[in-house]
Amino acid sequence: MATSFKNMIYDLTPTASEQTVYGIPTDSHSIINAFYVNNTGGSTINIEVRLDRGPGRNYVANQTIVFSTPLTSGQYLNLLTGPLVLEGGDKLVFTTNTTGRVQGTIAAMQVNREDQETTPIGSV
């Protein structure tokens, strides 16, 4: 099992359209420890981050809003109060109500299941 630590920087010029800020490979899962956002524009921006589930999993919903908050000009904020676990194929989609500029960092541990060892039958 290969584990990698990722510090992903993003720089978005928001519009009314959606933008994926982080997508998980289908053979991996990820634990996000921090999701920082910074409004570098001149006015307040309302942001929303949605979790879209990958294909092939039967859950009650295929998507949910995980963050929704206004950011004043110059405000820097960590959206997480605890870890966020994402499964293979999941993605975080960013939207905002206005134009402006949002920069930030996502700090995550990503585990690739393709290399994962299996436990032999009869082992503890």
TIMI-788296 format. One record per residue (C-alpha): residue number from 1; residue in three letters; x, y, z. Coordinates in steps of 0.2 Angstrom, whole numbers. Layout:
<r><nukol>NUM</nukol><rofi>ALA</rofi><east>X</east><north>Y</north><up>Z</up></r>
...
REM end
This chain:
<r><nukol>1</nukol><rofi>MET</rofi><east>0</east><north>0</north><up>0</up></r>
<r><nukol>2</nukol><rofi>ALA</rofi><east>8</east><north>16</north><up>-6</up></r>
<r><nukol>3</nukol><rofi>THR</rofi><east>5</east><north>31</north><up>5</up></r>
<r><nukol>4</nukol><rofi>SER</rofi><east>8</east><north>49</north><up>0</up></r>
<r><nukol>5</nukol><rofi>PHE</rofi><east>6</east><north>66</north><up>8</up></r>
<r><nukol>6</nukol><rofi>LYS</rofi><east>0</east><north>79</north><up>-3</up></r>
<r><nukol>7</nukol><rofi>ASN</rofi><east>-1</east><north>98</north><up>-1</up></r>
<r><nukol>8</nukol><rofi>MET</rofi><east>-11</east><north>104</north><up>-16</up></r>
<r><nukol>9</nukol><rofi>ILE</rofi><east>-11</east><north>123</north><up>-19</up></r>
<r><nukol>10</nukol><rofi>TYR</rofi><east>-26</east><north>130</north><up>-30</up></r>
<r><nukol>11</nukol><rofi>ASP</rofi><east>-29</east><north>147</north><up>-37</up></r>
<r><nukol>12</nukol><rofi>LEU</rofi><east>-46</east><north>150</north><up>-44</up></r>
<r><nukol>13</nukol><rofi>THR</rofi><east>-55</east><north>164</north><up>-52</up></r>
<r><nukol>14</nukol><rofi>PRO</rofi><east>-72</east><north>159</north><up>-47</up></r>
<r><nukol>15</nukol><rofi>THR</rofi><east>-87</east><north>161</north><up>-59</up></r>
<r><nukol>16</nukol><rofi>ALA</rofi><east>-105</east><north>154</north><up>-58</up></r>
<r><nukol>17</nukol><rofi>SER</rofi><east>-98</east><north>138</north><up>-65</up></r>
<r><nukol>18</nukol><rofi>GLU</rofi><east>-91</east><north>123</north><up>-55</up></r>
<r><nukol>19</nukol><rofi>GLN</rofi><east>-73</east><north>119</north><up>-53</up></r>
<r><nukol>20</nukol><rofi>THR</rofi><east>-66</east><north>103</north><up>-46</up></r>
<r><nukol>21</nukol><rofi>VAL</rofi><east>-52</east><north>107</north><up>-33</up></r>
<r><nukol>22</nukol><rofi>TYR</rofi><east>-48</east><north>89</north><up>-29</up></r>
<r><nukol>23</nukol><rofi>GLY</rofi><east>-52</east><north>72</north><up>-36</up></r>
<r><nukol>24</nukol><rofi>ILE</rofi><east>-47</east><north>55</north><up>-29</up></r>
<r><nukol>25</nukol><rofi>PRO</rofi><east>-41</east><north>41</north><up>-41</up></r>
<r><nukol>26</nukol><rofi>THR</rofi><east>-52</east><north>26</north><up>-41</up></r>
<r><nukol>27</nukol><rofi>ASP</rofi><east>-39</east><north>15</north><up>-34</up></r>
<r><nukol>28</nukol><rofi>SER</rofi><east>-36</east><north>26</north><up>-19</up></r>
<r><nukol>29</nukol><rofi>HIS</rofi><east>-43</east><north>35</north><up>-4</up></r>
<r><nukol>30</nukol><rofi>SER</rofi><east>-39</east><north>51</north><up>5</up></r>
<r><nukol>31</nukol><rofi>ILE</rofi><east>-39</east><north>59</north><up>22</up></r>
<r><nukol>32</nukol><rofi>ILE</rofi><east>-40</east><north>78</north><up>21</up></r>
<r><nukol>33</nukol><rofi>ASN</rofi><east>-33</east><north>86</north><up>36</up></r>
<r><nukol>34</nukol><rofi>ALA</rofi><east>-34</east><north>104</north><up>31</up></r>
<r><nukol>35</nukol><rofi>PHE</rofi><east>-44</east><north>114</north><up>18</up></r>
<r><nukol>36</nukol><rofi>TYR</rofi><east>-38</east><north>132</north><up>18</up></r>
<r><nukol>37</nukol><rofi>VAL</rofi><east>-47</east><north>146</north><up>8</up></r>
<r><nukol>38</nukol><rofi>ASN</rofi><east>-42</east><north>164</north><up>6</up></r>
<r><nukol>39</nukol><rofi>ASN</rofi><east>-52</east><north>177</north><up>-2</up></r>
<r><nukol>40</nukol><rofi>THR</rofi><east>-39</east><north>188</north><up>-11</up></r>
<r><nukol>41</nukol><rofi>GLY</rofi><east>-52</east><north>199</north><up>-20</up></r>
<r><nukol>42</nukol><rofi>GLY</rofi><east>-60</east><north>215</north><up>-15</up></r>
<r><nukol>43</nukol><rofi>SER</rofi><east>-77</east><north>210</north><up>-9</up></r>
<r><nukol>44</nukol><rofi>THR</rofi><east>-86</east><north>196</north><up>1</up></r>
<r><nukol>45</nukol><rofi>ILE</rofi><east>-88</east><north>180</north><up>-9</up></r>
<r><nukol>46</nukol><rofi>ASN</rofi><east>-100</east><north>166</north><up>-4</up></r>
<r><nukol>47</nukol><rofi>ILE</rofi><east>-92</east><north>149</north><up>-7</up></r>
<r><nukol>48</nukol><rofi>GLU</rofi><east>-98</east><north>132</north><up>-7</up></r>
<r><nukol>49</nukol><rofi>VAL</rofi><east>-89</east><north>115</north><up>-8</up></r>
<r><nukol>50</nukol><rofi>ARG</rofi><east>-98</east><north>100</north><up>-13</up></r>
<r><nukol>51</nukol><rofi>LEU</rofi><east>-93</east><north>82</north><up>-12</up></r>
<r><nukol>52</nukol><rofi>ASP</rofi><east>-98</east><north>71</north><up>-27</up></r>
<r><nukol>53</nukol><rofi>ARG</rofi><east>-97</east><north>52</north><up>-24</up></r>
<r><nukol>54</nukol><rofi>GLY</rofi><east>-88</east><north>42</north><up>-37</up></r>
<r><nukol>55</nukol><rofi>PRO</rofi><east>-98</east><north>29</north><up>-48</up></r>
<r><nukol>56</nukol><rofi>GLY</rofi><east>-104</east><north>12</north><up>-42</up></r>
<r><nukol>57</nukol><rofi>ARG</rofi><east>-107</east><north>15</north><up>-24</up></r>
<r><nukol>58</nukol><rofi>ASN</rofi><east>-125</east><north>14</north><up>-17</up></r>
<r><nukol>59</nukol><rofi>TYR</rofi><east>-127</east><north>28</north><up>-5</up></r>
<r><nukol>60</nukol><rofi>VAL</rofi><east>-143</east><north>38</north><up>-1</up></r>
<r><nukol>61</nukol><rofi>ALA</rofi><east>-136</east><north>53</north><up>-10</up></r>
<r><nukol>62</nukol><rofi>ASN</rofi><east>-123</east><north>55</north><up>-23</up></r>
<r><nukol>63</nukol><rofi>GLN</rofi><east>-118</east><north>72</north><up>-18</up></r>
<r><nukol>64</nukol><rofi>THR</rofi><east>-118</east><north>83</north><up>-3</up></r>
<r><nukol>65</nukol><rofi>ILE</rofi><east>-113</east><north>101</north><up>2</up></r>
<r><nukol>66</nukol><rofi>VAL</rofi><east>-98</east><north>100</north><up>15</up></r>
<r><nukol>67</nukol><rofi>PHE</rofi><east>-94</east><north>118</north><up>16</up></r>
<r><nukol>68</nukol><rofi>SER</rofi><east>-105</east><north>134</north><up>13</up></r>
<r><nukol>69</nukol><rofi>THR</rofi><east>-98</east><north>150</north><up>20</up></r>
<r><nukol>70</nukol><rofi>PRO</rofi><east>-95</east><north>169</north><up>16</up></r>
<r><nukol>71</nukol><rofi>LEU</rofi><east>-77</east><north>175</north><up>15</up></r>
<r><nukol>72</nukol><rofi>THR</rofi><east>-74</east><north>193</north><up>17</up></r>
<r><nukol>73</nukol><rofi>SER</rofi><east>-60</east><north>202</north><up>8</up></r>
<r><nukol>74</nukol><rofi>GLY</rofi><east>-43</east><north>196</north><up>14</up></r>
<r><nukol>75</nukol><rofi>GLN</rofi><east>-51</east><north>182</north><up>25</up></r>
<r><nukol>76</nukol><rofi>TYR</rofi><east>-41</east><north>166</north><up>27</up></r>
<r><nukol>77</nukol><rofi>LEU</rofi><east>-50</east><north>151</north><up>34</up></r>
<r><nukol>78</nukol><rofi>ASN</rofi><east>-48</east><north>132</north><up>37</up></r>
<r><nukol>79</nukol><rofi>LEU</rofi><east>-65</east><north>125</north><up>32</up></r>
<r><nukol>80</nukol><rofi>LEU</rofi><east>-61</east><north>109</north><up>42</up></r>
<r><nukol>81</nukol><rofi>THR</rofi><east>-64</east><north>106</north><up>60</up></r>
<r><nukol>82</nukol><rofi>GLY</rofi><east>-59</east><north>87</north><up>59</up></r>
<r><nukol>83</nukol><rofi>PRO</rofi><east>-53</east><north>75</north><up>45</up></r>
<r><nukol>84</nukol><rofi>LEU</rofi><east>-63</east><north>72</north><up>30</up></r>
<r><nukol>85</nukol><rofi>VAL</rofi><east>-62</east><north>55</north><up>22</up></r>
<r><nukol>86</nukol><rofi>LEU</rofi><east>-64</east><north>53</north><up>3</up></r>
<r><nukol>87</nukol><rofi>GLU</rofi><east>-65</east><north>36</north><up>-6</up></r>
<r><nukol>88</nukol><rofi>GLY</rofi><east>-59</east><north>32</north><up>-24</up></r>
<r><nukol>89</nukol><rofi>GLY</rofi><east>-68</east><north>42</north><up>-37</up></r>
<r><nukol>90</nukol><rofi>ASP</rofi><east>-74</east><north>56</north><up>-25</up></r>
<r><nukol>91</nukol><rofi>LYS</rofi><east>-71</east><north>74</north><up>-30</up></r>
<r><nukol>92</nukol><rofi>LEU</rofi><east>-73</east><north>91</north><up>-21</up></r>
<r><nukol>93</nukol><rofi>VAL</rofi><east>-82</east><north>103</north><up>-32</up></r>
<r><nukol>94</nukol><rofi>PHE</rofi><east>-80</east><north>122</north><up>-29</up></r>
<r><nukol>95</nukol><rofi>THR</rofi><east>-93</east><north>135</north><up>-33</up></r>
<r><nukol>96</nukol><rofi>THR</rofi><east>-96</east><north>153</north><up>-28</up></r>
<r><nukol>97</nukol><rofi>ASN</rofi><east>-109</east><north>166</north><up>-31</up></r>
<r><nukol>98</nukol><rofi>THR</rofi><east>-98</east><north>180</north><up>-38</up></r>
<r><nukol>99</nukol><rofi>THR</rofi><east>-82</east><north>183</north><up>-48</up></r>
<r><nukol>100</nukol><rofi>GLY</rofi><east>-66</east><north>186</north><up>-38</up></r>
<r><nukol>101</nukol><rofi>ARG</rofi><east>-51</east><north>176</north><up>-33</up></r>
<r><nukol>102</nukol><rofi>VAL</rofi><east>-49</east><north>162</north><up>-21</up></r>
<r><nukol>103</nukol><rofi>GLN</rofi><east>-33</east><north>154</north><up>-17</up></r>
<r><nukol>104</nukol><rofi>GLY</rofi><east>-29</east><north>140</north><up>-5</up></r>
<r><nukol>105</nukol><rofi>THR</rofi><east>-21</east><north>123</north><up>0</up></r>
<r><nukol>106</nukol><rofi>ILE</rofi><east>-28</east><north>106</north><up>3</up></r>
<r><nukol>107</nukol><rofi>ALA</rofi><east>-17</east><north>95</north><up>14</up></r>
<r><nukol>108</nukol><rofi>ALA</rofi><east>-21</east><north>77</north><up>13</up></r>
<r><nukol>109</nukol><rofi>MET</rofi><east>-14</east><north>59</north><up>15</up></r>
<r><nukol>110</nukol><rofi>GLN</rofi><east>-18</east><north>48</north><up>0</up></r>
<r><nukol>111</nukol><rofi>VAL</rofi><east>-17</east><north>29</north><up>0</up></r>
<r><nukol>112</nukol><rofi>ASN</rofi><east>-16</east><north>19</north><up>-16</up></r>
<r><nukol>113</nukol><rofi>ARG</rofi><east>-25</east><north>2</north><up>-13</up></r>
<r><nukol>114</nukol><rofi>GLU</rofi><east>-18</east><north>-5</north><up>-29</up></r>
<r><nukol>115</nukol><rofi>ASP</rofi><east>-2</east><north>-10</north><up>-19</up></r>
<r><nukol>116</nukol><rofi>GLN</rofi><east>-11</east><north>-15</north><up>-4</up></r>
<r><nukol>117</nukol><rofi>GLU</rofi><east>-6</east><north>-32</north><up>3</up></r>
<r><nukol>118</nukol><rofi>THR</rofi><east>-20</east><north>-45</north><up>7</up></r>
<r><nukol>119</nukol><rofi>THR</rofi><east>-20</east><north>-54</north><up>23</up></r>
<r><nukol>120</nukol><rofi>PRO</rofi><east>-18</east><north>-73</north><up>20</up></r>
<r><nukol>121</nukol><rofi>ILE</rofi><east>-32</east><north>-84</north><up>26</up></r>
<r><nukol>122</nukol><rofi>GLY</rofi><east>-30</east><north>-90</north><up>44</up></r>
<r><nukol>123</nukol><rofi>SER</rofi><east>-19</east><north>-75</north><up>49</up></r>
<r><nukol>124</nukol><rofi>VAL</rofi><east>-23</east><north>-64</north><up>63</up></r>
REM end
